[in-house]
Amino acid sequence: MKTIHELRATFPRPGRVQWLGLRPARRAAVVAVAEVEAHPLVGLIGDHGKTAPGRLTALSGVLEETTRAPAQPVPGGPGRRQVTLIQAEHFPVMAALTGQAEVTPEQLRRNIVVSGLSLLALKDARFRIGTVVLEGTGECHPCSRMEETLGPGGYNAVRGHGGLTARVVVGGVIRVGDTVTALPAPDPAERD
């Protein structure tokens, strides 16, 4: 018989990125993209106007960019919502609950739509999308904008289906079609 640790680490198959979107500014329309760069200090480059933090050039020591970067994110601390993900399989449920023919990723304002695995199972776990490593930091609860976007009751229609928030652990490029796989968690018995 498997332990709860083993059960939580077992997935029937990997997931797949179905859609990517960036919000250029607060309350701006979401823009669908084919790929996005994830950076550990800022999240997704281009989301809410985020840019990569400045770097010193190796030879001169001159700062290449002057963009201010936030502090390194830690679990439960700043940077918990660098990336938002939502499960594609929940879209028909939200559409049915709102009485609409369909609900789109742009309406829900998440960054990444994933299909094929349970996102909530990745809460408090690390997972890989392509070469990028993310850490699930919590559930992505709906905001009051869902009433504007989906109509009366939109907030409640998204409850329980809002997806996951995450922070970037290892940066890189995420592309539509990339595989999503859970990473093995350290065995609690092996911790000091």
Salt bridges, closest charged atoms under 4 A:
GLU35 OE1 - ARG175 NE 3.16
ASP47 OD2 - ARG23 NH2 2.57
GLU64 OE1 - ARG55 NH2 3.05
GLU135 OE2 - ARG126 NE 3.23
GLU135 OE1 - ARG167 NE 2.77
GLU139 OE2 - LYS123 NZ 3.97
GLU148 OE1 - ARG27 NH2 2.94
GLU148 OE1 - ARG145 NE 3.59
